[in-house]
Amino acid sequence: MGGAEPAAGHPNGHANGGVAEKLDELRRQLGKADGDPLRIAGVGAGAWGSVFCALLQDAYGHLRDKVQVRIWRRPGRAVDRATAEHLFEVINAREDVLRRLIRRCAYLKYVEARLGDRTLYADEILRDGFCLNMVDTPLCPLKVVTNLQEAVWDADIVINGLPSTETREVFGEIGRYWKERITPPIIISLAKGIEASLDPVPRIITPTQMISNATGVPFENILYLGGPNIASEIYNKEYANARICGADKWRKPLAKFLRQPHFIVWDNSDLITHEVMGGLKNVYAIGAGMVAALTNESATSKSVYFALCTSEMIYITHLLEEEPEKLAGPLLADTYVTLLKGRNAWYGHKLAKGELTLEMGDSIKGKGTIQGVSAVDAFYELLSQDSLSVMHPDGDRSVAPVEMCPILKALYRILIKREFPPDSILQAIRDETMYDPRERIEMAQGHTLYRPSLLGQPGVAKS
C-alpha cells in the first residue's frame, strides 16, 4: 500500500508509509533485527493504561511482523450483573462493535451474561475491547496476558498503567524476572501519585523512582508521560496533548513514535517535577468535587476554591522546584481537566453527596483507584515536617509549610484522619482569618522556599 493511502480497516486512518517509517526508525534505535518484532507490554489495565495500549495497537498493530502489543491485568475479576447488562446495551448501540463481536463469535457470551446465565471476567472483556473502568468506550481488541512473567520478560517497552500505590509491589516482582536480562527495557510510566519518605530526610518518592529501585533499570531508560487528558475522550479522538519526560536518549524518539494526529506528544527533560505535579493536582481535585456538590455547582464558590487551591499549588511548587514558572502551564492545564471530568473530582463530589463513604476505600467500582487520596496523605506528611520550616507571613515565627496550605490540611483531616465530614471543606475556604491567596503567591515568589532535598536526586540532568 502506498504512503498516501490510509491503511485498510485502520481506525486512525494513518498513511501506512508514515506509520511504518516511524516504527522502523524506533526499531533501528533499539537495535532490533529483521524478523524480531518490537515487543510492547502494558502493565495494568485501568482506563488510561488500556487506552494507551489501544492507541498503539490501532496505530501500529497492522504491522504484525514488526511490532507486538500486549497488556497484562490480574485474572479473576468478575464483572457484576449490572455492569454486564450495561455492557450489553453499549454493544448493541454500536453497529461496528456488534458486528465485530459477531464475527469473533463472542457476542453470545454477552447475551448470556445479561441474562445471568454466565459470568464475565475483566480480562475476558478486555480481549474484546472493553475496559472494566470505562465500559462506555469500546476499544480495539487487545492481546491480554494474565501471567505477569509471560507479559514482561522479553518486552522492549513496558507501559506502567498501574496506580502509584501498586507500582512498587508489581515492579518488584517484575525485577525478579529481569535479573538475567542483558539489555534493559524502556519503561514509560503513566502513574500520577507519590509516596512520602521521612528517613533520613523528608522527600518525595515517585513511581519512576519506585520502578528504578525495584528493577535496577537505569533511570535514563525510565520516562513519565502525562498531560491534561481524559482517557475516553482521547480514544474517541478528541484533540489532546501530553509530555513525555526523561533523559535525552529516549524522550525525543519516543515522543515521535507516540505522536498521532489527534494526540500530540511533546518532550521535556524535567521528569520528576512533572511527575510530582501530576500527583499534586489530584489532591486539590478531590476538594473541588466536594465544593461543587456542597454548593449546588455554584460558579462563585468553585471559583473561590480554584483561586485558593491554585495559590497553594503554586506555593508547593516553589518548595519543590528551583524554577517553578516552567511548570505553571502544564500544572494548571492538568488541574483544569481533572476538575472538569477527572475521577478525583468525581470522588469528592460523591463523598460530599453521601453516595460514597470513606469506608469503601479508594478503589471504586467502574473508576479504579482514586490516586488523590494517597497523595493527600503523602503531601501532608512531607509538608508538616519541622525540618522544612518556613517563615510565617507575620514574620515572627517559623512554621511547617503545611500551615500555609489550609485546604491541604482540611483534606487530610477529612480523608485521612476522618476527623471531620466533607462539608468542613467549606470552612477551609470561608475562614475570615485566611490570607489573600495573592499574599501566599507573593510570599512564595519573594522568599527562598526551594527545598531540593524534597525531590532527592532526580537522576536526570536538566536541559
C-alpha positions in Angstrom: 0.0 0.0 0.0 1.4 3.4 -0.9 2.3 6.1 1.6 -0.6 8.3 0.6 -3.2 5.7 1.1 -4.8 5.1 4.5 -4.4 1.6 5.9 -7.4 -0.6 5.1 -9.6 -1.0 8.2 -7.1 1.0 10.2 -9.0 3.1 12.8 -6.7 6.1 12.9 -6.6 6.3 9.1 -2.8 7.0 9.1 -0.9 6.6 5.9 0.8 3.2 6.1 4.1 4.6 4.9 4.5 7.2 7.6 3.5 4.9 10.4 5.8 2.1 9.1 8.7 4.6 8.9 8.2 5.8 12.5 8.2 2.2 13.6 11.2 1.3 11.6 13.1 4.3 13.0 12.4 3.3 16.6 13.3 -0.3 15.8 16.7 0.9 14.4 17.4 3.0 17.5 16.6 -0.1 19.7 18.8 -2.3 17.5 16.0 -4.7 16.5 16.9 -7.2 13.9 14.7 -8.1 10.9 12.2 -10.7 11.9 12.4 -9.8 15.6 9.2 -7.8 16.4 9.3 -4.8 18.8 7.5 -6.1 21.9 5.4 -3.5 23.8 3.8 -4.7 27.1 1.3 -2.7 29.2 1.2 -3.5 32.9 -2.1 -2.6 34.5 -5.4 -2.2 32.6 -7.1 0.8 34.2 -8.7 3.4 31.9 -5.6 5.2 30.8 -3.4 2.1 30.7 -5.9 0.3 28.5 -6.4 3.3 26.2 -2.7 3.9 25.8 -2.1 0.3 24.7 -5.2 0.5 22.4 -3.8 3.7 20.8 -0.6 1.8 20.0 -2.5 -1.2 18.7 -4.6 1.0 16.5 -1.6 2.8 15.1 0.9 0.0 14.7 -0.9 -3.3 15.2 -1.4 -4.0 11.5 2.4 -4.2 11.1 2.3 -7.6 12.8 5.8 -8.7 11.7 7.4 -5.6 13.2 5.5 -5.0 16.4 3.5 -6.8 19.1 1.4 -5.1 21.7 0.1 -6.9 24.7 -1.4 -5.9 28.1 -1.3 -7.6 31.5 -4.0 -7.5 34.0 -4.7 -9.7 37.0 -7.1 -12.6 36.3 -10.2 -13.5 38.2 -12.0 -10.1 38.5 -15.7 -10.9 37.8 -18.0 -8.4 36.1 -21.1 -7.9 38.1 -24.6 -8.4 36.6 -25.5 -4.7 36.4 -22.2 -3.9 34.6 -22.8 -6.9 32.2 -26.3 -5.6 31.4 -24.9 -2.1 30.8 -22.1 -3.5 28.6 -24.7 -5.4 26.5 -26.5 -2.1 25.9 -23.3 -0.4 24.9 -22.5 -3.2 22.4 -26.0 -3.1 20.8 -25.9 0.7 20.5 -22.8 0.5 18.3 -23.2 -1.4 15.0 -19.5 -1.6 14.4 -18.9 -3.2 17.8 -21.9 -5.5 17.4 -20.6 -6.8 14.0 -17.1 -7.2 15.4 -18.3 -9.4 18.3 -20.5 -11.5 16.0 -17.6 -12.0 13.6 -15.4 -13.1 16.5 -18.1 -15.4 17.8 -18.0 -13.5 21.1 -21.5 -11.9 21.1 -23.3 -14.9 22.6 -21.4 -14.7 25.9 -22.6 -11.1 26.4 -26.2 -12.2 25.8 -25.8 -15.0 28.4 -24.2 -12.6 30.9 -27.1 -10.1 30.5 -29.5 -13.0 31.3 -27.4 -14.1 34.3 -26.6 -17.4 32.7 -22.8 -16.9 32.9 -20.2 -14.7 34.5 -17.9 -12.4 32.5 -14.3 -11.6 33.7 -12.4 -8.3 33.3 -9.5 -9.9 31.4 -12.0 -11.7 29.1 -13.9 -8.5 28.1 -10.6 -6.6 27.7 -9.7 -9.1 25.0 -12.8 -8.0 23.2 -12.0 -4.3 23.7 -13.8 -3.3 26.9 -12.1 -1.8 30.0 -13.9 -2.5 33.2 -13.3 1.1 34.4 -14.6 2.6 31.2 -17.3 0.3 29.7 -19.0 3.1 27.8 -15.9 3.5 25.5 -15.3 0.4 23.4 -11.6 -0.1 22.5 -10.0 -2.2 19.8 -9.5 -5.9 20.8 -6.2 -6.4 22.8 -3.9 -9.3 23.4 -4.4 -9.8 27.2 -1.9 -11.8 29.3 -2.8 -12.7 32.9 0.7 -14.2 33.7 3.0 -11.3 34.6 6.2 -13.0 33.8 4.9 -14.0 30.3 3.8 -10.4 29.7 7.1 -8.7 30.5 10.1 -11.0 30.4 11.1 -10.1 26.8 9.4 -6.8 26.4 11.4 -4.0 24.8 9.0 -1.2 26.0 6.9 -1.6 29.2 4.0 0.8 29.9 3.2 1.3 33.6 -0.5 1.8 33.8 -0.7 0.8 37.5 -1.8 3.1 40.2 1.2 4.6 42.1 0.1 2.6 45.2 0.6 -0.7 43.3 3.7 0.2 41.3 6.4 -0.8 43.8 4.9 -4.2 44.5 4.3 -5.2 40.9 7.6 -3.9 39.6 9.4 -5.6 42.5 8.1 -8.9 41.1 9.0 -7.8 37.5 12.5 -7.0 38.7 13.0 -10.7 39.7 12.1 -11.8 36.1 14.6 -9.4 34.6 17.7 -10.4 36.6 19.1 -12.3 33.7 18.4 -9.6 31.1 21.4 -8.2 29.2 19.7 -5.2 27.7 17.3 -3.2 30.0 13.9 -2.3 28.6 12.4 1.1 28.2 9.7 1.9 30.7 7.1 4.6 30.2 5.1 5.3 33.4 1.6 6.8 33.3 1.1 6.8 37.1 0.2 10.0 38.8 0.8 9.7 42.5 3.6 9.9 45.1 4.8 8.4 48.4 6.5 10.2 51.3 9.7 9.0 52.8 10.7 10.7 56.1 14.0 8.9 56.8 16.8 10.1 56.6 15.3 13.3 55.3 11.7 14.2 54.2 11.4 13.5 50.5 9.0 12.5 47.7 9.2 9.2 46.0 7.6 9.0 42.6 6.6 5.9 40.5 9.6 6.2 38.2 11.9 6.1 41.2 10.0 3.1 42.6 10.4 1.3 39.3 14.2 2.1 39.1 14.7 0.9 42.7 12.6 -2.2 42.2 14.1 -3.4 38.9 17.6 -1.9 38.6 16.7 -0.5 35.2 18.8 2.7 34.8 17.0 5.9 35.2 17.8 7.1 31.7 15.5 4.2 30.4 12.5 5.3 32.6 10.2 8.0 31.4 7.0 9.7 32.6 4.1 10.6 30.3 1.4 12.9 31.5 -0.9 15.7 30.4 -4.3 17.3 30.5 -6.3 14.4 29.1 -9.3 12.2 29.8 -8.8 8.6 28.6 -12.1 8.0 26.9 -12.0 11.3 25.1 -8.5 10.6 23.8 -9.6 7.3 22.4 -12.6 9.0 20.8 -10.1 11.2 19.0 -10.7 14.5 20.9 -7.6 16.5 20.3 -5.2 16.2 23.2 -1.5 16.7 24.1 0.9 15.2 26.6 4.5 15.4 27.6 7.0 12.6 27.8 9.7 13.5 30.3 13.0 11.9 30.9 16.6 11.7 29.6 17.7 12.8 26.2 18.4 9.3 25.0 14.8 8.2 24.6 12.4 11.0 25.2 12.6 12.6 21.7 12.5 9.2 19.8 9.5 8.1 21.9 7.7 11.4 21.5 7.9 11.0 17.7 6.8 7.3 17.9 3.8 8.1 20.2 2.6 11.1 18.3 -0.6 10.8 16.4 -2.8 13.4 14.5 -5.1 13.8 17.5 -2.6 13.1 20.2 0.4 15.4 20.2 3.3 14.4 22.4 5.9 17.0 23.4 9.1 16.2 25.3 10.8 17.6 28.4 13.9 16.8 30.4 12.3 17.6 33.8 10.9 14.2 34.7 10.5 14.2 38.5 8.8 17.6 38.9 6.3 16.9 36.1 5.6 13.6 37.7 5.1 15.1 41.1 2.8 17.8 39.7 0.7 15.0 38.2 0.1 13.8 41.7 -0.4 17.3 43.2 -3.4 18.3 41.1 -5.2 15.1 42.2 -5.1 16.3 45.8 -7.0 19.5 45.0 -9.4 17.9 42.5 -11.0 15.9 45.3 -11.7 19.2 47.2 -13.1 20.8 44.1 -15.6 18.0 43.7 -16.7 18.4 47.3 -17.2 22.2 46.9 -19.2 21.7 43.7 -21.5 19.2 45.4 -21.9 21.2 48.6 -22.7 24.5 46.9 -25.0 23.1 44.2 -22.4 23.8 41.5 -22.1 27.4 42.5 -19.8 29.1 40.0 -18.8 31.7 42.6 -17.9 29.1 45.2 -16.0 27.0 42.7 -14.0 30.0 41.6 -13.2 30.9 45.2 -11.9 27.4 45.7 -9.9 27.5 42.5 -8.2 30.7 43.5 -7.2 29.3 46.9 -6.2 25.8 45.7 -4.1 27.2 42.8 -2.3 29.5 45.2 -1.5 26.5 47.4 -0.2 24.6 44.4 2.0 27.5 43.4 3.3 27.7 46.9 4.2 24.0 46.9 5.8 24.1 43.5 8.2 26.8 44.9 9.2 24.4 47.6 9.9 21.7 45.1 11.3 23.4 42.1 14.1 26.0 41.6 12.3 27.4 38.5 8.6 26.7 39.2 7.4 29.1 36.5 8.2 26.4 33.9 5.5 24.2 35.5 2.7 26.8 35.7 1.1 26.0 32.3 1.2 22.2 32.5 0.1 22.1 36.1 -2.9 24.4 35.6 -3.9 22.7 32.4 -3.8 19.2 34.1 -5.6 20.6 37.1 -8.3 22.2 34.9 -9.2 19.0 33.0 -9.2 17.0 36.3 -11.7 19.4 37.8 -13.9 19.2 34.7 -14.1 15.5 34.3 -11.5 13.6 36.3 -12.1 10.7 38.7 -10.7 12.6 41.7 -13.2 15.4 41.4 -15.9 12.8 40.8 -14.9 11.0 44.0 -15.0 14.3 46.0 -18.4 15.0 44.6 -19.8 11.6 45.5 -18.4 11.8 49.0 -20.0 15.1 49.7 -23.3 13.9 48.4 -23.1 10.8 50.6 -23.2 8.5 47.6 -19.8 7.1 48.6 -18.2 6.7 52.0 -14.6 6.7 53.1 -15.1 3.2 54.5 -15.4 2.0 50.8 -11.7 2.7 50.3 -10.1 4.4 47.4 -10.6 1.7 44.8 -14.0 2.4 43.3 -16.0 0.1 41.0 -16.1 1.5 37.5 -13.4 4.1 38.2 -10.4 2.3 39.6 -8.0 3.8 42.2 -8.6 7.3 43.4 -4.9 8.3 43.5 -5.6 11.7 45.1 -6.3 10.1 48.5 -2.8 8.6 49.0 -1.3 11.9 47.6 -3.1 13.9 50.2 -1.5 11.7 52.9 1.9 11.9 51.3 2.0 15.7 50.7 0.6 16.4 54.2 3.2 14.2 55.9 6.0 15.8 54.0 5.0 19.4 54.4 4.3 19.0 58.1 7.9 18.3 58.9 9.6 21.0 61.1 12.9 20.5 59.3 11.3 22.2 56.2 10.0 25.1 58.2 9.3 28.5 56.5 8.8 32.0 57.9 5.2 32.8 58.8 3.7 35.8 57.0 3.6 37.7 60.3 7.4 37.4 60.2 7.7 36.5 63.9 7.9 32.7 63.8 8.8 29.7 61.7 6.1 27.1 60.8 5.9 23.9 58.8 5.0 24.6 55.2 1.6 22.8 55.6 0.5 25.6 57.8 0.4 27.8 54.7 -1.9 25.2 53.0 -5.3 25.3 54.7 -7.1 23.3 52.0 -4.5 20.5 52.1 -4.9 20.4 55.9 -8.7 20.2 55.6 -8.5 17.4 53.1 -6.1 15.5 55.3 -8.5 15.8 58.3 -11.4 14.7 56.1 -9.9 11.9 54.0 -7.0 10.5 56.1 -7.8 11.3 59.8 -11.5 11.2 59.2 -12.0 13.8 62.0 -14.4 16.0 60.1 -17.2 15.4 57.5 -16.7 16.5 53.8 -18.7 19.7 54.3 -15.9 21.0 56.6 -14.0 21.8 53.3 -16.3 24.9 53.1 -15.0 26.2 56.4 -11.5 26.0 55.0 -12.4 28.3 52.1 -14.5 30.7 54.2 -12.1 31.3 57.1 -12.1 35.0 57.8 -8.5 34.8 59.0 -7.2 33.3 55.8 -4.7 35.3 53.9 -5.5 36.6 50.4 -4.2 33.9 48.0 -2.2 36.7 46.3 -0.2 37.0 49.5 0.7 33.4 49.5 1.9 33.6 45.9 3.9 36.8 46.7 5.4 35.0 49.7 6.4 32.1 47.6 8.0 34.4 45.0 9.6 36.7 47.4 11.4 34.2 49.6 13.8 31.3 49.0 11.4 28.4 49.6 13.2 25.9 47.4 14.0 22.7 49.3 15.9 20.5 46.9 16.0 17.7 49.4 12.3 17.1 48.9 12.9 15.6 45.5 16.2 13.9 46.3 18.5 13.4 43.4 16.3 13.4 40.2 18.9 11.4 38.2 18.2 13.3 35.0 20.2 16.4 34.0 18.1 19.4 33.2 18.5 20.9 29.8 
